[in-house]
């Protein structure tokens, strides 16, 4: 028996497993990526074999890096008595929220050997001064 959800409808409860499956499928089809940092730069690397730079849209807006693109790959092989053809098509989109100290005016991207590397500079921290705090008697 399927119970009603707190929102009062039966339909959300029935569709929820499909919604979860859609999120899992999108994660599985997304390009593999990793993020790292050093003293002055944040770095995002994403595996995009077979994707040309013309098929990648990279943007930074309000502290979010968005990478969108489309992969089209066709492989064809022929022999004397055989023929093989394989096609792969699909679009992808990934977003990454940058930390507060990222400087989205200092962004560079490089595509080499099927790996897209995005570097985002860090803002220079303002030097802080010690502040004298007066202690009051209670």
N, CA, C and O of each residue as an XYZ file, in Angstrom:
552
protein
N       0.829     -1.173      0.000
C       0.000      0.000      0.000
C       0.880      1.244      0.000
O       1.841      1.320      0.766
N       0.569      2.207     -0.838
C       1.307      3.460     -0.916
C       0.609      4.490     -0.056
O      -0.597      4.704     -0.181
N       1.373      5.131      0.822
C       0.796      6.138      1.700
C       0.853      7.511      1.057
O       1.663      7.766      0.166
N      -0.007      8.373      1.517
C       0.012      9.755      1.060
C       1.181     10.476      1.706
O       1.554     10.171      2.839
N       1.757     11.428      0.994
C       2.825     12.237      1.560
C       2.233     13.341      2.407
O       1.020     13.551      2.400
N       3.081     14.048      3.136
C       2.606     15.119      3.990
C       1.990     16.251      3.181
O       1.142     16.983      3.692
N       2.402     16.406      1.933
C       1.820     17.459      1.107
C       0.395     17.105      0.699
O      -0.309     17.931      0.118
N      -0.037     15.869      1.005
C      -1.431     15.514      0.821
C      -1.748     14.767     -0.456
O      -2.901     14.385     -0.656
N      -0.787     14.542     -1.325
C      -1.106     13.889     -2.581
C      -0.486     12.517     -2.704
O       0.561     12.241     -2.120
N      -1.130     11.671     -3.457
C      -0.625     10.336     -3.721
C       0.422     10.370     -4.835
O       1.386      9.606     -4.807
N       0.232     11.254     -5.812
C       1.128     11.293     -6.974
C       2.578     11.583     -6.629
O       3.455     10.917     -7.180
N       2.894     12.545     -5.743
C       4.311     12.751     -5.421
C       4.981     11.502     -4.879
O       6.149     11.252     -5.178
N       4.263     10.710     -4.085
C       4.840      9.483     -3.530
C       5.123      8.460     -4.624
O       6.105      7.722     -4.538
N       4.287      8.405     -5.640
C       4.497      7.458     -6.737
C       5.648      7.865     -7.648
O       6.373      7.008     -8.152
N       5.819      9.177     -7.862
C       6.854      9.652     -8.774
C       8.219      9.797     -8.122
O       9.221      9.902     -8.830
N       8.290      9.806     -6.819
C       9.544     10.047     -6.120
C      10.657      9.065     -6.514
O      11.777      9.516     -6.751
N      10.412      7.741     -6.598
C      11.495      6.836     -7.012
C      12.037      7.161     -8.409
O      13.235      7.020     -8.654
N      11.170      7.592     -9.316
C      11.627      7.945    -10.664
C      12.473      9.212    -10.646
O      13.448      9.327    -11.388
N      12.094     10.162     -9.794
C      12.856     11.398     -9.653
C      14.256     11.086     -9.133
O      15.242     11.633     -9.625
N      14.339     10.199     -8.131
C      15.628      9.803     -7.573
C      16.470      9.089     -8.628
O      17.677      9.312     -8.713
N      15.839      8.233     -9.428
C      16.548      7.510    -10.470
C      17.111      8.482    -11.508
O      18.220      8.285    -12.005
N      16.358      9.520    -11.835
C      16.832     10.518    -12.790
C      18.068     11.228    -12.299
O      18.989     11.472    -13.079
N      18.115     11.571    -11.006
C      19.296     12.220    -10.444
C      20.506     11.287    -10.482
O      21.611     11.717    -10.814
N      20.302     10.019    -10.146
C      21.400      9.047    -10.169
C      21.917      8.831    -11.587
O      23.126      8.725    -11.792
N      21.027      8.766    -12.556
C      21.429      8.591    -13.943
C      22.223      9.797    -14.431
O      23.222      9.632    -15.131
N      21.796     11.000    -14.074
C      22.517     12.212    -14.474
C      23.922     12.231    -13.870
O      24.875     12.633    -14.538
N      24.059     11.802    -12.618
C      25.371     11.741    -11.993
C      26.259     10.725    -12.698
O      27.447     10.974    -12.899
N      25.693      9.584    -13.076
C      26.466      8.532    -13.722
C      26.964      8.971    -15.096
O      28.072      8.613    -15.496
N      26.154      9.744    -15.823
C      26.524     10.172    -17.159
C      27.401     11.423    -17.166
O      27.944     11.770    -18.215
N      27.557     12.101    -16.048
C      28.364     13.307    -15.977
C      29.840     12.968    -16.108
O      30.278     11.910    -15.656
N      30.612     13.863    -16.727
C      32.045     13.613    -16.846
C      32.710     13.573    -15.463
O      32.332     14.316    -14.557
N      33.693     12.703    -15.322
C      34.438     12.610    -14.069
C      35.216     13.900    -13.856
O      35.765     14.467    -14.801
N      35.261     14.361    -12.608
C      35.963     15.602    -12.310
C      36.537     15.537    -10.906
O      36.128     14.721    -10.080
N      37.501     16.424    -10.660
C      38.017     16.583     -9.310
C      38.383     18.038     -9.090
O      38.611     18.786    -10.041
N      38.437     18.429     -7.832
C      38.755     19.804     -7.462
C      39.871     19.780     -6.436
O      39.932     18.890     -5.589
N      40.762     20.776     -6.520
C      41.874     20.858     -5.582
C      42.240     22.327     -5.388
O      41.714     23.208     -6.068
N      43.137     22.570     -4.464
C      43.598     23.925     -4.204
C      45.051     23.902     -3.768
O      45.551     22.905     -3.247
N      45.710     25.020     -3.993
C      47.028     25.241     -3.425
C      46.981     26.631     -2.794
O      45.893     27.167     -2.588
N      48.095     27.207     -2.494
C      48.110     28.481     -1.794
C      47.427     29.627     -2.504
O      46.897     30.519     -1.842
N      47.418     29.636     -3.838
C      46.900     30.806     -4.555
C      45.829     30.496     -5.593
O      45.289     31.419     -6.203
N      45.509     29.225     -5.808
C      44.618     28.858     -6.906
C      43.699     27.704     -6.531
O      44.095     26.772     -5.831
N      42.457     27.789     -7.015
C      41.544     26.642     -6.998
C      41.613     26.016     -8.374
O      41.724     26.725     -9.375
N      41.547     24.688     -8.439
C      41.675     24.000     -9.718
C      40.576     22.954     -9.848
O      40.332     22.175     -8.927
N      39.917     22.946    -11.003
C      38.908     21.938    -11.333
C      39.388     21.234    -12.592
O      39.700     21.885    -13.590
N      39.450     19.906    -12.552
C      39.827     19.116    -13.727
C      38.658     18.215    -14.091
O      38.020     17.615    -13.225
N      38.389     18.130    -15.394
C      37.260     17.328    -15.859
C      37.699     16.521    -17.078
O      38.325     17.050    -17.997
N      37.362     15.237    -17.071
C      37.695     14.358    -18.187
C      36.673     14.543    -19.307
O      35.483     14.286    -19.123
N      37.147     14.991    -20.464
C      36.267     15.200    -21.621
C      36.902     14.622    -22.885
O      37.137     15.360    -23.841
N      37.185     13.316    -22.908
C      37.812     12.740    -24.097
C      36.901     12.847    -25.318
O      35.704     12.572    -25.237
N      37.473     13.243    -26.434
C      36.707     13.348    -27.672
C      35.883     14.614    -27.807
O      35.160     14.764    -28.793
N      35.964     15.534    -26.848
C      35.200     16.778    -26.911
C      36.157     17.902    -27.306
O      37.189     18.094    -26.664
N      35.818     18.637    -28.352
C      36.676     19.745    -28.773
C      36.338     20.996    -27.988
O      35.245     21.109    -27.433
N      37.265     21.931    -27.938
C      37.017     23.163    -27.178
C      35.863     23.964    -27.752
O      35.231     24.733    -27.028
N      35.573     23.802    -29.045
C      34.432     24.502    -29.645
C      33.085     23.979    -29.128
O      32.069     24.667    -29.228
N      33.084     22.764    -28.578
C      31.851     22.158    -28.066
C      31.684     22.335    -26.560
O      30.797     21.728    -25.960
N      32.534     23.168    -25.942
C      32.476     23.400    -24.495
C      32.099     24.851    -24.239
O      32.667     25.766    -24.835
N      31.133     25.052    -23.344
C      30.731     26.388    -22.909
C      31.073     26.504    -21.432
O      30.493     25.809    -20.598
N      32.015     27.382    -21.108
C      32.471     27.568    -19.739
C      32.119     28.977    -19.298
O      32.450     29.947    -19.980
N      31.443     29.096    -18.150
C      31.094     30.427    -17.650
C      31.250     30.464    -16.129
O      31.180     29.440    -15.450
N      31.463     31.682    -15.618
C      31.535     31.917    -14.177
C      30.590     33.063    -13.884
O      30.699     34.133    -14.482
N      29.654     32.842    -12.959
C      28.681     33.881    -12.612
C      28.276     33.722    -11.150
O      27.869     32.642    -10.722
N      28.391     34.791    -10.402
C      27.998     34.804     -8.984
C      28.629     33.666     -8.188
O      27.960     33.022     -7.379
N      29.912     33.422     -8.417
C      30.624     32.409     -7.647
C      30.349     30.981     -8.043
O      30.655     30.061     -7.285
N      29.773     30.770     -9.222
C      29.474     29.412     -9.698
C      30.127     29.203    -11.065
O      29.927     29.995    -11.986
N      30.901     28.138    -11.185
C      31.501     27.740    -12.465
C      30.556     26.748    -13.122
O      30.164     25.755    -12.508
N      30.191     27.016    -14.371
C      29.310     26.117    -15.114
C      30.030     25.653    -16.369
O      30.546     26.463    -17.139
N      30.060     24.347    -16.567
C      30.661     23.749    -17.757
C      29.569     22.975    -18.463
O      28.988     22.047    -17.901
N      29.291     23.363    -19.705
C      28.288     22.672    -20.522
C      28.963     22.265    -21.822
O      29.919     22.899    -22.268
N      28.459     21.217    -22.412
C      29.016     20.802    -23.685
C      28.249     19.663    -24.294
O      27.264     19.166    -23.748
N      28.739     19.269    -25.446
C      28.128     18.154    -26.146
C      29.220     17.286    -26.725
O      30.177     17.767    -27.331
N      29.048     15.991    -26.521
C      30.012     15.027    -27.038
C      29.405     14.340    -28.249
O      28.312     13.778    -28.177
N      30.111     14.389    -29.338
C      29.714     13.645    -30.538
C      30.937     12.874    -31.000
O      31.948     13.460    -31.385
N      30.835     11.584    -30.960
C      31.956     10.735    -31.306
C      31.475      9.653    -32.256
O      30.518      8.937    -31.960
N      32.132      9.539    -33.382
C      31.782      8.518    -34.363
C      33.037      7.714    -34.693
O      34.092      8.275    -34.987
N      32.904      6.407    -34.640
C      34.019      5.526    -34.989
C      33.533      4.547    -36.042
O      32.479      3.928    -35.892
N      34.305      4.413    -37.099
C      33.918      3.536    -38.190
C      35.132      2.725    -38.616
O      36.211      3.273    -38.841
N      34.948      1.428    -38.722
C      36.021      0.534    -39.161
C      35.478     -0.387    -40.239
O      34.334     -0.837    -40.177
N      36.319     -0.658    -41.229
C      35.908     -1.544    -42.324
C      36.996     -2.574    -42.571
O      38.185     -2.299    -42.412
N      36.575     -3.735    -42.953
C      37.481     -4.795    -43.354
C      36.979     -5.404    -44.655
O      36.000     -4.923    -45.226
N      37.621     -6.432    -45.118
C      37.201     -7.080    -46.365
C      35.795     -7.658    -46.245
O      34.992     -7.561    -47.173
N      35.510     -8.258    -45.100
C      34.210     -8.917    -44.952
C      33.390     -8.388    -43.779
O      32.389     -8.997    -43.400
N      33.801     -7.265    -43.202
C      33.063     -6.752    -42.052
C      33.048     -5.229    -42.039
O      33.857     -4.564    -42.686
N      32.099     -4.710    -41.280
C      31.928     -3.266    -41.123
C      31.461     -2.994    -39.690
O      30.553     -3.663    -39.196
N      32.071     -2.027    -39.034
C      31.708     -1.667    -37.659
C      31.551     -0.150    -37.562
O      32.411      0.605    -38.015
N      30.452      0.278    -36.970
C      30.199      1.705    -36.776
C      29.636      1.916    -35.381
O      28.741      1.195    -34.941
N      30.173      2.916    -34.692
C      29.704      3.229    -33.343
C      29.597      4.746    -33.210
O      30.500      5.482    -33.609
N      28.485      5.200    -32.645
C      28.274      6.631    -32.450
C      27.889      6.888    -31.007
O      27.108      6.140    -30.419
N      28.439      7.943    -30.444
C      28.086      8.367    -29.095
C      27.757      9.848    -29.135
O      28.564     10.660    -29.586
N      26.574     10.196    -28.663
C      26.137     11.584    -28.623
C      25.574     11.865    -27.244
O      24.978     10.993    -26.611
N      25.764     13.060    -26.800
C      25.154     13.424    -25.520
C      25.653     14.756    -25.023
O      26.786     15.154    -25.291
N      24.801     15.433    -24.303
C      25.202     16.707    -23.715
C      25.447     16.508    -22.232
O      24.939     15.565    -21.625
N      26.230     17.405    -21.656
C      26.532     17.339    -20.239
C      26.541     18.750    -19.670
O      26.697     19.732    -20.395
N      26.371     18.826    -18.368
C      26.424     20.098    -17.664
C      26.843     19.820    -16.228
O      26.272     18.955    -15.564
N      27.837     20.552    -15.751
C      28.294     20.445    -14.363
C      28.441     21.846    -13.795
O      28.832     22.771    -14.506
N      28.131     22.000    -12.526
C      28.313     23.278    -11.856
C      29.119     23.057    -10.577
O      29.011     22.021     -9.921
N      29.921     24.055    -10.249
C      30.748     24.026     -9.050
C      30.637     25.373     -8.356
O      30.875     26.410     -8.976
N      30.281     25.372     -7.089
C      30.233     26.618     -6.313
C      31.641     26.905     -5.809
O      32.290     26.044     -5.216
N      32.105     28.135     -6.055
C      33.436     28.542     -5.625
C      33.407     29.022     -4.177
O      32.395     29.558     -3.725
N      34.501     28.836     -3.449
C      34.587     29.373     -2.089
C      34.565     30.909     -2.111
O      34.775     31.529     -3.154
N      34.314     31.497     -0.966
C      34.161     32.953     -0.872
C      35.421     33.710     -1.277
O      35.324     34.840     -1.755
N      36.607     33.114     -1.097
C      37.835     33.831     -1.432
C      38.297     33.617     -2.879
O      39.412     34.004     -3.229
N      37.460     33.009     -3.719
C      37.802     32.833     -5.131
C      37.570     34.142     -5.876
O      36.584     34.839     -5.636
N      38.486     34.465     -6.780
C      38.385     35.684     -7.579
C      37.911     35.292     -8.975
O      38.703     34.835     -9.800
N      36.619     35.473     -9.238
C      36.073     35.021    -10.530
C      36.487     35.911    -11.704
O      36.026     35.697    -12.825
N      37.340     36.895    -11.469
C      37.924     37.663    -12.583
C      39.267     37.066    -12.998
O      39.850     37.480    -14.001
N      39.752     36.104    -12.236
C      41.036     35.446    -12.533
C      40.797     33.977    -12.854
O      41.166     33.094    -12.080
N      40.178     33.725    -14.001
C      39.852     32.360    -14.416
C      40.573     32.041    -15.712
O      40.565     32.839    -16.649
N      41.194     30.878    -15.761
C      41.847     30.388    -16.975
C      41.414     28.944    -17.203
O      41.119     28.223    -16.250
N      41.375     28.525    -18.460
C      41.008     27.148    -18.784
C      41.916     26.622    -19.888
O      42.277     27.344    -20.816
N      42.274     25.354    -19.766
C      43.122     24.689    -20.757
C      42.561     23.302    -21.032
O      42.150     22.600    -20.108
N      42.542     22.911    -22.289
C      42.109     21.574    -22.688
C      43.298     20.870    -23.311
O      43.826     21.314    -24.331
N      43.719     19.775    -22.700
C      44.866     19.038    -23.212
C      44.641     17.550    -22.987
O      44.327     17.127    -21.874
N      44.800     16.767    -24.026
C      44.676     15.305    -23.956
C      43.351     14.858    -23.341
O      43.308     13.886    -22.587
N      42.270     15.572    -23.666
C      40.946     15.191    -23.197
C      40.633     15.586    -21.767
O      39.624     15.147    -21.216
N      41.482     16.410    -21.151
C      41.241     16.865    -19.785
C      41.150     18.391    -19.787
O      42.082     19.082    -20.197
N      40.013     18.899    -19.322
C      39.804     20.339    -19.174
C      40.236     20.721    -17.763
O      39.752     20.160    -16.780
N      41.160     21.689    -17.675
C      41.626     22.167    -16.375
C      41.269     23.635    -16.250
O      41.657     24.455    -17.083
N      40.526     23.961    -15.201
C      40.101     25.331    -14.931
C      40.819     25.805    -13.686
O      40.783     25.137    -12.653
N      41.477     26.959    -13.777
C      42.177     27.536    -12.633
C      41.496     28.843    -12.258
O      41.250     29.696    -13.111
N      41.193     28.992    -10.971
C      40.556     30.208    -10.460
C      41.445     30.753     -9.351
O      41.715     30.070     -8.364
N      41.900     32.001     -9.527
C      42.756     32.619     -8.526
C      42.003     32.937     -7.245
O      40.781     33.082     -7.232
N      42.766     33.038     -6.177
C      42.188     33.420     -4.888
C      42.395     34.917     -4.687
O      43.366     35.489     -5.184
N      41.495     35.538     -3.967
C      41.664     36.950     -3.640
C      42.753     37.066     -2.585
O      42.959     36.165     -1.773
N      43.436     38.186     -2.619
C      44.464     38.424     -1.610
C      43.782     38.794     -0.306
O      42.978     39.726     -0.269
N      44.088     38.085      0.747
C      43.433     38.426      2.007
C      43.923     39.780      2.518
O      45.102     40.121      2.416
N      43.002     40.516      3.057
C      43.353     41.802      3.648
C      44.178     41.536      4.905
O      43.812     40.694      5.725
N      45.289     42.252      5.055
C      46.048     42.051      6.282
C      45.210     42.500      7.482
O      44.574     43.553      7.462
N      45.232     41.695      8.489
C      44.445     42.037      9.673
C      45.356     42.557     10.775
O      46.508     42.143     10.903
N      44.819     43.461     11.555
C      45.549     44.006     12.697
C      44.908     43.464     13.964
O      43.714     43.167     14.008
N      45.717     43.347     14.968
C      45.182     42.956     16.267
C      44.384     44.125     16.826
O      44.790     45.281     16.705
N      43.278     43.824     17.421
C      42.424     44.848     18.013
C      42.447     44.683     19.522
O      42.213     43.598     20.054
N      42.730     45.770     20.187
C      42.741     45.750     21.647
C      41.303     45.733     22.139
O      40.494     46.561     21.719
N      40.976     44.802     23.021
C      39.639     44.684     23.577
C      39.699     45.070     25.057
O      40.484     44.528     25.835
N      38.877     45.986     25.395
C      38.832     46.450     26.774
C      37.966     45.485     27.591
O      36.889     45.077     27.155
N      38.445     45.137     28.752
C      37.702     44.234     29.649
C      37.022     45.091     30.705
O      37.682     45.842     31.423
N      35.714     44.977     30.797
C      34.937     45.711     31.777
C      34.705     44.850     33.009
O      34.556     43.631     32.922
N      34.678     45.506     34.141
C      34.346     44.792     35.367
C      32.834     44.653     35.477
O      32.087     45.581     35.169
N      32.409     43.512     35.909
C      30.977     43.275     36.037
C      30.419     43.810     37.326
O      29.220     43.686     37.579
